[in-house]
């Protein structure tokens, strides 16, 4: 029963929630990947690995090497999400990327108005997209992602096209990021049209002592979901090619039945491979476990001179 309720809230339009307005594809609001989720989702400014394409399409411009990324989440009540991303660093100025996000549900039983079983079904949502991130001569980063979003539940299915825009600026040890996501068409289900959850993100990150990342952001998801998040990441070398990261985060917006809003996780890097884990408690609904694996490859590109320009006296 709780799985059906959650799927109604996440996979089907939120038409029954008067304060939210008619929206579709609410799965786009779920945090992508383990590292960002451990930081409470405050990733729009940090945004320096392949999972950044789900938060800020300008993020790949911060990466020095190509990276492939795969994440799996055991979400609430049997729901599962998968995220795949690939970033190709084509030159010192431009990076191309592609990605996929999917949500699937366990099998559920449907009932008619009289309470009689009418069969079993599941539902699925998917986003697939591609784009590029560019570094200006001044050091400013910008990115664009174009994507197709689809939903399917029983005999009802439709898709829509949308775009994400993002930007990143650096000043000394600070990094500022902003993004607007899901600008596009509506999805038609049950003979009604529903908007995608327009998302606005703005935040900042600061690197302290060359070990800690402090990050925070404000975001508005859909018509009424307004909140904030903050996170702390500490990275340490543990000898040779090994490096570990400890993370903690907090996000507002939970009620007393869906957890405190705190999250945590860790990461381990060995040479070009990185494994990340995150846990987020959701109160009576249980907890979510996220696993992610990424690998870097190819030659390293030179982006350091742009960072120097941002620190020059003319700024």
HELIX and SHEET records of a PDB file:
HELIX    1   1 UNK A    2  UNK A   10  1                                   9    
HELIX    2   2 UNK A   26  UNK A   29  5                                   4    
HELIX    3   3 UNK A   34  UNK A   38  1                                   5    
HELIX    4   4 UNK A   50  UNK A   54  5                                   5    
HELIX    5   5 UNK A   59  UNK A   62  5                                   4    
HELIX    6   6 UNK A   76  UNK A   78  5                                   3    
HELIX    7   7 UNK A  283  UNK A  285  5                                   3    
HELIX    8   8 UNK A  304  UNK A  310  1                                   7    
SHEET    1   A 3 UNK A  23  UNK A  24  0                                        
SHEET    2   A 3 UNK A 192  UNK A 196  1                                        
SHEET    3   A 3 UNK A 186  UNK A 189 -1                                        
SHEET    1   B15 UNK A  66  UNK A  74  0                                        
SHEET    2   B15 UNK A  80  UNK A  89 -1                                        
SHEET    3   B15 UNK A  94  UNK A 104 -1                                        
SHEET    4   B15 UNK A 123  UNK A 135 -1                                        
SHEET    5   B15 UNK A 141  UNK A 153 -1                                        
SHEET    6   B15 UNK A 156  UNK A 171 -1                                        
SHEET    7   B15 UNK A 174  UNK A 184 -1                                        
SHEET    8   B15 UNK A 199  UNK A 208 -1                                        
SHEET    9   B15 UNK A 212  UNK A 221 -1                                        
SHEET   10   B15 UNK A 225  UNK A 237 -1                                        
SHEET   11   B15 UNK A 242  UNK A 251 -1                                        
SHEET   12   B15 UNK A 262  UNK A 270 -1                                        
SHEET   13   B15 UNK A 273  UNK A 281 -1                                        
SHEET   14   B15 UNK A 287  UNK A 297 -1                                        
SHEET   15   B15 UNK A  66  UNK A  74 -1                                        
SHEET    1   C 2 UNK A 108  UNK A 111  0                                        
SHEET    2   C 2 UNK A 117  UNK A 121 -1                                        
END                                                                             
